[in-house]
Amino acid sequence: MSDWSAEPGQPGTSGDGHGRGGGPDGPGGPGRGEGEAAAWSGREGARAFAAVVAATDWLLGYPFVFRALAERIDSRHVLVDYGCGPGTVADHAARLLGAKVLGVDTSAEMLALARSARSAVAEYHLVQDGRAVGLPDGCADAVMCNHVLASLPTEEAVLAVFTEIHRLLRPGAPFVLLATDPACAGTEYASLRIGEPGEVYGPGDPVTVRLLRTDGSWQEMPNHAWPVDVYPQLLEQAGFREVVQRHPTVDEALLLADPDLVRGRAWTAERARPPLVVTTARAV
């Protein structure tokens, strides 16, 4: 595996769209426990999810996802956001990349929130029984999946998500995955903390993630840890090849992230130990 590179995009500054504790990118993902499913359930849960700050994601996550996609798609193509939650990232991708974006999620409440946004430009579809309703095999020229795996408790559940994403992609199309790295447990980042200091988390282990909300309070969410070295084998089992992983850095983000966001914080923890990993792969 080796690093990939691309030209800078112009991602936004803040917003929601991460599926930590939800899944895909919202409540009710495959194999969820009742306590987890209740965390973002219903209309109020969806609104609470949308109120989570995602500063670290907009610095070290989404800009690098968009950069990887920009190499491969444009206005002629279809991009699926698997686990779109309230739709902020899907709509941003549609504007930035010019592609037709289809957001899919297991939560009807999340999708209702996404459709109701004044800025909504993406289309949205429900995931039922692990399958995106109304989307045929090979309908997508690319798929992105942001912070969905943390909601999944078993390798079988992760593999099921990868398999459905593979079904949606045409042969040769790219898949871009964004996730937190549980090896960074206990570090206080600008908008999140993964687990407890000194803890080591294995595949599927329960881990509590703290997420900063727009009112300045912190939301604790039950998640599952997935060490990044687990992904390549599962992706290959699902039919992907050319798996590449990297931890984006603050220095790299200076050319990609919104300038106001970059200047707004010191990003001390993010500089010392970048907490996000971007994985790219190709469907075969």
LOPAKOL-697763 format. One record per atom (N, C-alpha, C, O): x, y, z. Coordinates in steps of 0.2 Angstrom, whole numbers, plus 2048, in hexadecimal, padded with zeros to 3 digits. Last residue first. Layout:
BEGIN
XYZ
...
***
This chain:
BEGIN
7BC7EA7D5
7BE7E67D0
7B87E17CF
7B87DD7CA
7BE7FA7DC
7BA7F57DB
7BC7F17D5
7BE7F47D0
7CC8017E5
7C98007DF
7C57FA7DE
7C77F47E0
7CE80C7F3
7CF8057F0
7CB8067E9
7C780B7E8
7D5815801
7D28157FA
7D380E7F7
7D880A7F9
7D381C811
7D481680D
7D1817806
7CB818805
7D982781C
7D5827816
7D7821812
7DD820811
7D782A82D
7DA826828
7D6826822
7D0825823
7DB83583B
7D6833836
7DA82F830
7E083082F
7E383B844
7DE836846
7DA833841
7D782E842
7F4840845
7EE840841
7E983A843
7EB834842
7FC846851
7FA83F850
7F483F84C
7EE83F84F
800853851
80584E854
803847852
807843851
7F685A84A
7FD85A847
80185484A
805851847
7EC858853
7EB85584C
7F2855849
7F4850845
7F085F85E
7EF85785E
7EF854857
7F284F856
7F086C859
7F686985C
7F586185C
7FA85E85A
7E8876852
7E886F850
7EE86B853
7F186784F
7E5883854
7EC881854
7ED87A851
7F287884E
7D888A84A
7DB88684F
7E288584F
7E5886849
7D689283F
7D2893845
7D488F84B
7D2890850
7DC890833
7DF895837
7DB89583E
7DE898843
7D488582E
7DB88482F
7DE889834
7E2888839
7C888C82C
7C9886830
7D0885832
7D1884838
7CC895822
7CA898828
7CA89282E
7CB893834
7D088D817
7D589181B
7D3893821
7D6894826
7CA87C816
7C8883816
7CD88781A
7CF886820
7D7871810
7D2873814
7D087A814
7D487E811
7E3870807
7DC86D805
7D6870809
7D1872806
7EF87480B
7ED876804
7E6874802
7E48757FD
7EF870818
7F0877817
7EE879810
7EC87F80E
7EF863819
7E9866819
7E986D817
7E4870816
7FD86081A
7F985E813
7F3862813
7F186580E
7FE863827
802867822
7FF86681B
7FF86A817
7F685A82E
7F486182E
7F8865828
7F5869825
7F484B824
7F784F829
7F4856828
7F2858823
7EB83B822
7EC842820
7EF846825
7ED84582B
7F182B821
7EF830826
7F0837824
7F6839824
7EC81F815
7F1824817
7ED82881D
7E782981D
7EC81180A
7EA814810
7EF81A812
7F5819811
7E58077FD
7EA80C7FF
7E8810805
7E2812805
7E27F97F3
7E17FD7F9
7E78017FB
7EC7FF7FC
7E07F27E7
7E47F97E7
7E27FD7ED
7E18037EC
7CF7EC7E7
7D77EB7E6
7DA7F27E7
7D67F77E8
7C07E37ED
7C47E97EC
7CC7E87EB
7CE7E37EE
7B87D97F1
7B97DA7EA
7BD7E07E8
7BC7E37E3
7B77D67FF
7B17D97FC
7B27DA7F4
7AD7DC7F1
7C47D2802
7BF7CD802
7B87D07FE
7B57CC7FB
7CA7DF801
7CC7DA7FC
7C67D47FC
7C57D27F6
7C47E480D
7C37E7806
7C47E2801
7C17E27FC
7CA7DC816
7C37DC815
7C17DF80F
7BC7DD80B
7D87E0815
7D67D9814
7CE7D8812
7CC7D580E
7D87EE818
7DA7EB811
7D77E4810
7D57E380A
7D27F0826
7CF7F2820
7D17EE819
7CD7EC816
7DB7EE830
7D67E982F
7D37EA828
7D07E5825
7E37F8832
7E67F382F
7E17ED82D
7E37E882A
7DC80183A
7DC802833
7DF7FD82F
7DE7FC829
7D17FA846
7D87FC844
7D87FC83D
7D57F8839
7C27FF84B
7C57FC846
7CC7FE844
7CC803840
7B7800859
7BE801857
7BF7FC851
7BE7F6851
7A780685A
7AB80085A
7B2802856
7B2806852
79E811866
7A180F85F
7A4808860
7A4805865
79381C86F
79681586E
798813867
794813863
79782D871
79482886D
79782186E
79D82186D
79483C87A
79883587A
794830876
78E82F877
79684D875
792847875
796840875
79A840871
79985C87E
79C85687A
79785087B
79484F880
79586D87A
79586787E
79886187A
799862874
795877870
79A877874
79B871879
7A087087C
78B877867
78987B86D
78F87B872
78F87D877
78F86E85E
78F87585C
78E879862
78F87F862
799861866
793864863
79386B862
79886F864
7A6855864
7A485C866
79E85E862
79D85D85C
7A584586A
7A5849864
7A2850866
79E85086A
7AE83686F
7AB83D871
7AB84286B
7B0842868
7AB82586E
7AE82B86B
7AA83186D
7A483186E
7AF816876
7AB81C876
7AF822873
7B5823874
7AF80686F
7B380C871
7AE812871
7AA81286D
7B07F486E
7AC7FA870
7B1800872
7B57FF875
7B97ED861
7B87EE868
7B47F4869
7B47F9865
7BB7EA853
7B47E9856
7B37EB85D
7AE7EB860
7CC7E6856
7C67E6851
7BF7E5854
7BE7E0857
7D27EE865
7D27E9860
7CC7EA85B
7C77EE85C
7DA7FC86D
7D37F986A
7D57F4865
7D87F6860
7E180187C
7E27FE875
7DC7FA873
7DA7F6876
7E280F886
7DF809884
7E180787D
7E380B878
7E881C888
7EC81688A
7E880F888
7EB80A889
7D982588A
7E1825889
7E381E88C
7E181B891
7CB81E880
7CE820887
7D6820886
7D981C883
7C2823871
7C481F877
7C882287C
7C882887D
7C6831869
7C582A867
7C782686D
7CD82586F
7BF841868
7C483D86C
7C283586B
7BC83486C
7BD85085E
7BB849860
7C1846865
7C6849865
7C185C85A
7B985B85A
7B885485C
7B285285C
7CE85D85C
7CA86385C
7C386285D
7BF865861
7D3850868
7D3853861
7CE859862
7CB85A866
7DB848873
7D684D873
7D785186D
7DC85586C
7DE836873
7E183D871
7DB842871
7D684086E
7D882A875
7DA82E87B
7DC835879
7DC83987E
7DF821867
7DB82186D
7DD826872
7E3826874
7E581F85B
7E582685E
7E1827864
7DF82C866
7E1813857
7E8813859
7E981A85D
7EE81B860
7D5814850
7D5813857
7DC81385A
7DC813861
7D2821845
7D781C846
7D781A84E
7D981F851
7C382383B
7C8825840
7CC81F842
7CB819840
7C1824829
7C0821830
7C5824835
7CA826833
7BC823818
7BE82781E
7BC824825
7B7823826
7BE81D808
7BC81B80F
7BF820814
7C6820814
7BA81B7F8
7BE81F7FD
7BB81F804
7B5820804
7BB8127E9
7B88127F0
7BD8167F4
7C38157F5
7BA8137D7
7BD8147DE
7B98147E4
7B38167E3
7B78067CB
7B680D7CE
7B980D7D5
7BA8087D8
7B97FA7C5
7BE7FF7C4
7BD8057C8
7C180A7C8
7A87F77C2
7AE7F47C2
7B47FA7C1
7B37FE7BC
79D8027CC
79F7FF7C5
7A67FC7C6
7AA7FF7CA
7967FF7DC
79B8027D8
79C7FE7D1
79B7F87D1
78D7F87E3
78B7FE7E0
7908017DB
78E8057D7
7947ED7E8
78F7EC7E4
78D7F27E0
78B7F27DA
79D7F47F1
7A07F17EB
79A7EF7E6
79B7F07E0
7947F77FB
7977FC7F7
79A7F97F1
7997FD7EB
7917EA7FF
78B7EE7FC
78E7F47F8
78C7F57F3
79D7E6804
79B7E27FF
7957E67FB
7957E67F5
79F7EF80F
7A47F0809
7A17EC803
7A27EE7FD
7957EB817
7957F2814
7997F280E
7977F5809
7997DE81A
7937DF816
7927E6813
7907E680E
7A57E0821
7A67DD81A
79F7DE816
79F7DF810
7A07E682D
7A47EA828
7A47E7821
7A47EB81C
7997DA831
7957E082F
7997E582B
7967E8826
7A47D1833
79E7CF82E
79A7D682C
7997D6826
7AB7D883D
7AE7D8836
7A97D6831
7A97D882C
79F7E1847
7A37DB845
7A67DC83F
7A47E083B
7997ED84A
79C7EA850
7A07E484E
7A47E1852
7997FE844
7987F7842
79C7F3847
7A27F4848
79B80B845
795809847
794801847
78F7FF849
7A780E83F
7A780E846
7A080C849
7A080A84F
7A580E831
7A7808834
7A780883B
7A680383E
7A181B82D
79C81682E
79E810832
79B80D836
7A9826829
7A8825830
7A2820831
79E822836
7A4827819
7A782B81E
7A5829825
79F82A827
7A7822809
7A481F80F
7A7822815
7AD821816
7A48247F8
7A78267FE
7A3823804
79D823804
7A581D7E8
7A281D7EE
7A68207F3
7AC81E7F4
7A381F7D6
7A781F7DC
7A281F7E2
79C8217E2
79981C7CD
7A081D7CA
7A581E7D0
7AB81E7CF
78C8117CF
7908167D2
7978167CE
79A8117CD
7858057CC
78280C7CA
7878127CC
7858177C9
7877F87CD
78B7FC7C9
7898027C7
78A8057C2
7767F37D1
77D7F17D0
7817F67CC
77F7F77C6
76B8017D5
76D7FA7D2
7747F97D2
7787FD7D4
7618077E2
7688087DE
76A8017DB
76C7FD7DF
7568057E9
7558087E3
75C8097DF
75C80C7DA
75E8057F9
7588047F5
7588087EF
75980E7EF
76C7FC7FD
76A8037FB
7648027F6
7648007F1
76C7F080A
76C7F2802
7697F9801
7647FA804
76A7EC817
7717EC814
7717EE80D
7777EE80A
75C7EE819
75F7E7819
7667E7816
7687E2812
75D7FD811
7597F8814
75C7F1814
75E7EF80E
76180E80F
76480780F
75F803814
75E804819
75981A805
75981680B
75D81080A
75C80C805
7608287FC
75D8227FC
75E81E803
76381F806
7618387F5
7618347FB
75D82E7FA
75782E7F8
76B8447EB
7658407EC
76683B7F1
76C8397F3
7718557EF
77284E7EE
76B84A7EE
76684D7F0
76E8617F3
76E8607EC
76F8597EA
76E8577E4
76886C800
7698657FD
7698657F6
7658687F2
767878807
76D877802
76D8707FE
77286F7FB
75D87680F
75C87B80A
76287A804
76187B7FF
759865814
75E86B814
75D86F80E
75C86D808
75085B812
74D861814
752867814
75086D815
758850810
75485280A
75185980C
75085D807
75E84E81C
76284F816
75E853811
76085880E
75384A824
757850826
75B852820
75C85881E
75083E81E
74B84481E
74E84A81F
74D84F81C
75B837821
75A83981A
75583E819
755843815
75A83582E
76083982C
75E83B825
760841823
74E82E82E
74E835832
75483982F
75383F82E
752822829
74D826825
74D82D828
74C832824
76281B829
75D81F82D
758823828
75B828825
76B816821
766811823
761815827
75C812829
76F81E811
76F81E818
76A81981B
765818818
776827803
772821806
77482080D
779822810
7768337F6
7788317FD
77382B800
76D82B7FE
77D8357E8
7788327EB
77A8307F2
77F82C7F3
7828437DD
78383F7E3
77D83C7E6
77883F7E6
78A8467CE
7838457D1
7848407D7
78783B7D7
7988527D0
79584B7CE
78D84B7D1
78B84F7D5
79E85D7D4
79A85D7CE
7968577CC
7938577C7
7A685E7DF
7A985A7DA
7A485A7D3
7A78587CE
7A08687E7
7A78687E6
7A98647E0
7AD8677DC
7928647E7
79486B7E5
79B86B7E3
79D86E7DE
7938577EC
78F8587E6
79285F7E3
7938607DD
7998597F8
79D8557F3
79A8567EC
79D8577E7
78F85F7FF
7968637FE
79985F7F8
79C8637F4
786855800
78485B7FC
78B85F7FB
78B8627F5
78D84C808
78B84A801
7898507FD
78B8507F7
78F853814
795851810
79384F809
796851804
781854818
78685A817
78C858813
78D85C80E
77884A81B
77984C814
77E852813
77F85480D
776843827
771849825
77384D81F
77185281D
77C834820
779838826
77583D824
77183C81F
78182C816
782833815
77F83781B
78083D81C
78681F813
786821819
78682981A
78B82C81D
78F821804
78C81C808
78C81D810
79281D813
78C82B7F8
78F82C7FF
78B827803
785827805
7918287E7
78C8267ED
7908277F3
7968267F4
7918317D8
79582F7DF
78F82E7E4
78A8317E5
7928307C7
78E82F7CD
79282D7D3
7968297D2
79883C7BA
7988367BE
7938367C4
79183C7C6
79A8487B4
7988427B0
79683C7B4
7948377B1
7A18517BC
79A8527BB
79684C7B7
79084C7B7
7AD8457C2
7AB84C7C1
7A384C7C0
7A08477C2
7BA83A7C9
7B383C7C7
7B28437C6
7B68477C9
7C78387CD
7C48337C9
7BD8357C6
7BA8327C2
7CD8427D5
7D183F7D0
7CD83B7CB
7CF83A7C5
7C38457DE
7C48497D9
7C88477D3
7C88497CD
7C583B7E8
7BF83A7E3
7C083F7DD
7BF83D7D7
7D08407EF
7D083A7EC
7CB8397E6
7CC8367E1
7CA84C7F3
7D084C7EF
7D18467EB
7D28467E5
7C08487FC
7BE84B7F6
7C484B7F1
7C384B7EB
7C8842806
7C383E802
7C28417FC
7C283E7F7
7CE84E80A
7D3849807
7CE843803
7D08407FF
7C4855810
7C885880A
7CC853806
7CD853800
7C084C81A
7BC84D814
7C085080E
7BF84E809
7CC84C824
7C8847821
7C584881A
7C8846815
7D285782A
7D6851828
7D284B825
7D5846823
7C886182B
7CF86382A
7D385D827
7D685D822
7BC85C82D
7BD860827
7C4863826
7C5866821
7BF854838
7BD851832
7BE85582C
7C0853826
7C185E842
7C6859840
7C5856839
7CA855835
7B4863842
7B9867840
7BF86383E
7C2864839
7A6860843
7AA85B840
7B185F83E
7B385E838
799860850
79E86484C
7A385F849
7A485984C
78885B84F
78F859851
79485D84C
79385E846
77B85C84B
77E86284F
785860851
788864855
777851845
779856840
77C85C844
77F860841
77484A850
77984884C
77C84D848
78284E847
768850854
76E851858
77484F855
779852856
76084D849
76285484A
76885584F
76C85984E
75F83F84C
762842845
764849846
76984B843
75883F858
75F83D857
76383F851
768840851
74C845854
750849859
758846858
75C84A859
74783A84C
748841849
74D84584E
75284984B
75082B84F
74A82F84F
74C83684C
75283784B
760828857
75A826854
75482B854
755830858
76D82885B
76B82D856
76482C853
76282E84E
76C81E866
76F825867
76D82A862
76D830863
766812863
762817866
76581E866
762823867
77080B85E
76B80D859
76781285C
765816858
77780886A
77A80D865
77580F860
77581585E
76F800871
771807874
77480B86F
77381186F
76D7F5869
7687FA86A
76A80086D
76780586B
77B7F485C
7787F2863
7727F7864
7727FC861
77B7F084B
77C7F4850
7787F2857
7737EE856
77B7E983F
77E7E5845
77F7EA84B
7837E984F
77C7F6834
77C7EF835
77F7ED83B
7847EF83D
77580683B
779802837
7797FA838
7767F883D
76D80F843
76A809840
76E80583B
76B802837
77182083E
76F81B843
76D81583F
76B815839
77F825833
779826837
77782083B
77B81C83B
78982082B
78882782C
782829830
78082F82F
78081182B
785815827
78481C828
77E81F826
78081783B
784813836
77F811831
77A80E833
78881F849
78381E845
78581983F
78B81783F
79482084F
78E81E853
78881E84F
78381C852
79982B843
79B827849
79582684E
79282B850
797830837
79282B839
79582783F
793822840
797841832
79A83B834
796837838
79183883B
78F84C82F
79084782A
79484182C
79583D828
79185D831
790857834
79285182F
79785282B
79D86B832
797868830
796861833
79B85F837
7A987682A
7A687382F
7A086F82D
79D870828
7AE87A81D
7B287C824
7AF87882A
7B387682E
7B187280D
7AE877812
7B1877819
7B787481A
7BE870801
7B986E805
7B687380A
7BA87880B
7C48717F3
7C28767F7
7BD8747FC
7B78777FB
7D28677EE
7CC8697ED
7CA86F7F2
7CF8727F4
7E38647E7
7DE8667EC
7D78687EA
7D686A7E4
7E68547DE
7E685C7DF
7E185E7E4
7DD85A7E5
7EE8467E6
7EA8497E1
7EA8517E2
7EE8537E7
7F58367EB
7F583D7EB
7F08407E6
7EF83C7E1
7F88287F6
7F582B7F0
7F68337F1
7F68357F6
80481D7FE
8008237FE
7FD8257F7
8018247F2
80280B7FD
8068127FC
8018187FC
7FB8177FB
8047FA800
800800800
804806800
80A806803
***
